[in-house]
Amino acid sequence: MKKKIVCMVCVMAVLLGFWGCGTPGSHTKKDNRLKVVATVFAEYDFLRQIGGDVINLSMLMLPGADIHTFDPTPKDMKMVQDADLFVTVGGESDAWADTIVESVDNERLECVRLMDLVDEVVEEEIVEGMEVEEHGEAGDSRGGGEGAQEEDSEVHGEEKEFDEHVWTSPKNAMQIVEGLCGKLSQLDGENAHLFQRNAERYLKKLERLDQKFIKVVSNSKRREIVVADRFPFRYFADAYGLKYYAAYPGCSTQTGASVETIAFLIDKVKEDRIPVVFHMELSSQLMCNTICDETGAKKAQLNAVHNISKRNFDKGIGYLELMEKNVDVLREALQGQ
């Protein structure tokens, strides 16, 4: 995968050389606004809430796409080449972003990683029953617990993989918004007061969202959820004290679960009388459908906000609206019979 990225970027760098021909050192803009490029939707939405029309904001990943299979194009490279600020997740799924930054010729380009804006990042966790890839091969279903992945990494000399989905916790989202506001204010001092005012308003909404989740969990009959999908909700689960079972880790590239994994989740739903089984947005619901058919549980979508459908994007739906829906489905999952 890394070789593929390097080869692709080399080709793009040549193309950028042609694009860059013209007046030496010139980077013509259509307007004088700060040009900001985000890799995924969560970043994009936070930035538009803070910057509004004052910034020229773009998102590399098209609505409906999956960042785990995303390949940047020459057009994407050109967008970063002309940008003032490039905002990335900072994890494995957009590791290609670092290669792009190293390849573009833009001395003024500033970069921000979401993972650097939160107080703590945690390792991707392998819980009981979860199916994981071992040495690049899919289909190995093995149980685990906290520290299991760390121990395995130590044995095989592999690097630790940190969970990159930091924005899934509203508590982290508040830290991210504050960090992005600070960076925008630094780059565009004339509009710093506007950025700060917008950020303050948005932070109040995030605080209310956080309180809603706290209330749902505090009034719950159970604190356990089952996700028949990837699990990019580690920070969310940690923030509100939730126990979870899922098919895969958050950044898994697998597309099909083993019979053992599905059977484990079915048994868990039956044994613990879980009323709702979750799936992620923009992913296959086949496994979730199977588990619900076998258990009688209700199917519901839990939004990770890594991306959004084109229809919802065009409607202007954002992080808050998607997380408000999470409040409702979580209430049913935790407080239902």
Secondary structure, 3 states (H helix, E strand, C coil): CHHHHHHHHHHHHHHHHHHCCCCCCCCCCCCCCEEEEECCHHHHHHHHHHHHHHEEEEECCCCCCCHHHCCCCHHHHHHHHCCCEEEECCCHHHCHHHHHHHHCCCCCCEEEEHHHCCCCCCECCCCCCCEEEECCEEEEECCCCCCHHHHHHHHHCCCCCECCCHHHCHHHHHHHHHHHHHHHHHHCHHHHHHHHHHHHHHHHHHHHHHHHHHHHHHCCCCCEEEECCCCCCHHHHHHHCCEEEECCCCCCCCCCCCHHHHHHHHHHHHHCCCCEEEECCCCCCHHHHHHHHHHCCEEEECCCCCCCCHHHHHHCCCHHHHHHHHHHHHHHHHHCC
